[in-house]
Amino acid sequence: MAWDHNPVGWFEIPVADMERAADFYGSVFEIELEPREMGDAVVAMFPSVPGSTGTSGMLVQAEEAVPSAHGVMIYFTEPDIDGALARVEKAGGEVVVPRTSIGQYGWVGIFADSEGNRIGLHSRR
């Protein structure tokens, strides 16, 4: 059976310290994340562009949301991988894999965020 949609509809990145994580991602992607309570959790949603490709998601601080460098890894679309990786280090993260070619599929970079999660960056150019 063929899919008629993109496979990912939402993502959540677990965090231990919401203020630190919101500041980190805000610095790396040059965006503003506003933490708010949602039930027993504190969340901060990434901006979304209605009608665009891809999806949005959020940071989640909750008892069951445990940051890890060993779980599922998501990739953010980022046209300026080198610039974002430079901001990762300035914001207190660590570059794990610098901008690297993946042939006809473009470029990737991987970093460890302020909470210890591995996060990827992808660009077609």
C-alpha positions as CSV (number, residue, x, y, z in Angstrom):
1,M,0.0,0.0,0.0
2,A,1.4,3.4,-1.0
3,W,1.2,6.3,1.5
4,D,-0.6,9.4,0.4
5,H,1.0,11.6,3.0
6,N,4.4,12.3,4.6
7,P,5.2,9.8,7.4
8,V,5.8,12.3,10.3
9,G,2.9,14.3,11.6
10,W,4.4,15.7,14.8
11,F,7.5,15.5,17.0
12,E,8.3,16.0,20.6
13,I,11.8,16.6,22.1
14,P,12.1,15.7,25.7
15,V,13.8,18.2,28.0
16,A,14.9,18.3,31.6
17,D,15.0,22.1,31.9
18,M,12.5,24.0,29.7
19,E,14.0,27.4,30.2
20,R,17.5,26.2,29.2
21,A,16.1,24.2,26.2
22,A,13.9,27.0,24.9
23,D,16.9,29.4,25.1
24,F,19.1,26.8,23.4
25,Y,16.7,26.1,20.4
26,G,15.8,29.8,20.2
27,S,19.5,30.7,19.8
28,V,20.3,27.9,17.3
29,F,17.3,28.5,15.0
30,E,16.9,32.2,15.7
31,I,13.3,31.8,16.8
32,E,11.3,32.5,19.9
33,L,9.8,29.6,21.9
34,E,7.2,30.4,24.6
35,P,6.9,27.8,27.3
36,R,3.4,27.1,28.6
37,E,1.7,24.6,30.8
38,M,-0.2,21.8,29.2
39,G,-1.7,19.4,31.8
40,D,1.1,18.1,33.9
41,A,3.7,19.1,31.3
42,V,5.5,22.3,30.3
43,V,5.8,22.6,26.5
44,A,7.2,25.1,24.0
45,M,6.0,24.8,20.4
46,F,8.1,25.4,17.4
47,P,6.7,27.9,14.8
48,S,4.8,26.3,11.9
49,V,4.0,27.5,8.4
50,P,0.5,26.4,7.4
51,G,0.4,24.7,3.9
52,S,4.2,24.1,3.9
53,T,5.9,20.7,3.7
54,G,7.1,19.0,6.8
55,T,5.7,19.3,10.3
56,S,6.1,21.1,13.5
57,G,6.6,19.9,17.0
58,M,7.5,21.0,20.5
59,L,9.8,20.7,23.5
60,V,8.3,18.7,26.4
61,Q,9.2,18.8,30.0
62,A,7.3,16.0,31.8
63,E,8.0,13.1,34.2
64,E,7.8,10.6,31.3
65,A,9.8,12.7,28.8
66,V,13.4,11.7,29.4
67,P,16.2,13.2,27.2
68,S,18.5,10.7,25.6
69,A,21.3,10.5,23.1
70,H,20.3,6.9,22.3
71,G,16.8,7.1,21.0
72,V,15.0,8.3,17.9
73,M,16.7,11.2,16.1
74,I,14.9,13.9,14.2
75,Y,16.3,16.1,11.5
76,F,15.4,19.8,11.1
77,T,15.5,21.3,7.6
78,E,18.2,24.0,7.9
79,P,19.5,25.7,4.8
80,D,22.6,27.1,6.7
81,I,23.9,24.0,8.5
82,D,27.3,25.6,9.2
83,G,25.7,28.7,10.7
84,A,23.3,26.6,12.9
85,L,26.2,24.4,14.1
86,A,28.2,27.5,15.0
87,R,25.2,28.7,17.0
88,V,24.9,25.2,18.7
89,E,28.3,25.6,20.2
90,K,27.7,29.2,21.3
91,A,24.4,28.1,22.9
92,G,26.2,25.4,24.9
93,G,25.5,22.3,22.7
94,E,28.1,20.1,21.0
95,V,28.6,19.4,17.3
96,V,28.7,15.6,16.9
97,V,28.9,15.5,13.1
98,P,30.0,18.6,11.1
99,R,28.3,19.5,7.8
100,T,28.7,16.3,5.8
101,S,27.7,15.4,2.2
102,I,25.2,12.6,1.7
103,G,25.6,12.7,-2.0
104,Q,22.5,13.4,-4.1
105,Y,20.4,13.8,-0.9
106,G,22.3,16.9,0.2
107,W,24.0,17.6,3.5
108,V,23.6,16.7,7.1
109,G,25.0,17.8,10.5
110,I,24.3,16.4,13.9
111,F,24.5,18.0,17.3
112,A,23.9,17.3,21.0
113,D,21.4,19.8,22.4
114,S,21.4,21.4,25.9
115,E,19.5,18.3,27.3
116,G,21.7,15.6,25.8
117,N,19.4,14.7,22.8
118,R,21.0,14.0,19.4
119,I,19.4,16.3,16.7
120,G,20.1,16.3,13.0
121,L,20.1,19.1,10.5
122,H,19.4,18.5,6.7
123,S,19.8,20.7,3.7
124,R,19.5,19.9,0.0
125,R,22.2,22.5,-0.8
